[in-house]
Amino acid sequence: MIEPARLARLKFRAWHRGTREADYMIGCFFDRFHKDWSEEQVSWFERLIDEEDVDIMGWALGTLSIPPEYAGPMMDAMRKLDYVEIPR
């Protein structure tokens, strides 16, 4: 089981990126999927959110090449963008 305090820190970091667009992309991704993540997937996300928002968004939108350390099923899920919910 993933430590609740660890997930709380990740949630905060996912939702406080600096731009609204990054908050929605990264925060919604966390909210939608984190409950099913393994230790390995949580570690992947921790590494990912240490990256610059512009890079994360570029990888997810397909405008930048994905580095090998982030390529795989988690980034594939992020690239779908079907988890983003923007309030009106």
N, C-alpha and C positions, 0 to 999 in steps of 0.2 A: 504494500500500500504506500502511496506517495504521501509524504508528510503534508498535512493541511497548511501549515505555515509556509512551506515551500510553494505550494500552489497559490496561496494568497499573494506572495511576493510576485510571482509570475503574472498573476491577473493584474496587479497594480502596474507592473512594467509594461504589460501588453496594452493597457488602456491609457497610459500617460506617455505618449511618444513625442509629442511636440506639435504635431499637425492633426487636424481632425481626420483627414484621409487615412493617415497611418493608424490612428487610434481605431477607426472602424475596421480597417483591413486586419490588423494584427489582433486587436481586442476581440472582435467577433469570431475570428478563427479560434482563439483560445477558448472563448465561451462555448462555442459549438462542439469542440472536439476533446477538450482536456480530460473529461471524465473517463474516456476510454483509453487514454495513453498509458503506455508501459513506462518503466524507468528510462529506458533508452530513448523513447519519444520525448519525454519531459526534458531529458538532457539535451536532445537536439534543439528543442524550442528555446531552452536557456541559452545555448550558443547562438542561435539565430537572432534573438532579441538583443544580443550584444553588438550586432551589425548596425550600420547606418540605415535609417528609414528609407532613404532614397534607393539603396541597394535592395532591401527586402521588397519594396514595392515594385522595383524594376524586374526582379526575378519572378514575382507573382504575376505581373502583367505581361511578362514575356518580352520586355524591351531590353533586358540585359541577360547575358548568358549566366546560367546557374552554376556556381562553383561546385565541384564534385562532392565536397563535404555536405552540401545541402540538397543535392539531387536525390530523388527517390520518392517513395510514397507520400511522405509528409508534404513535400513541396508540390507534388502532383495535386494533393488535396487543396493546398493553398491556392494553386493556380486556377482552380475551378471558380473561385470567387462566389460560389453559391451560398455562402454562409454570411455574407455581409448584409446587415440589416440597418438601413439608415432611417432614423425617425423623421417624420415630416413635420 
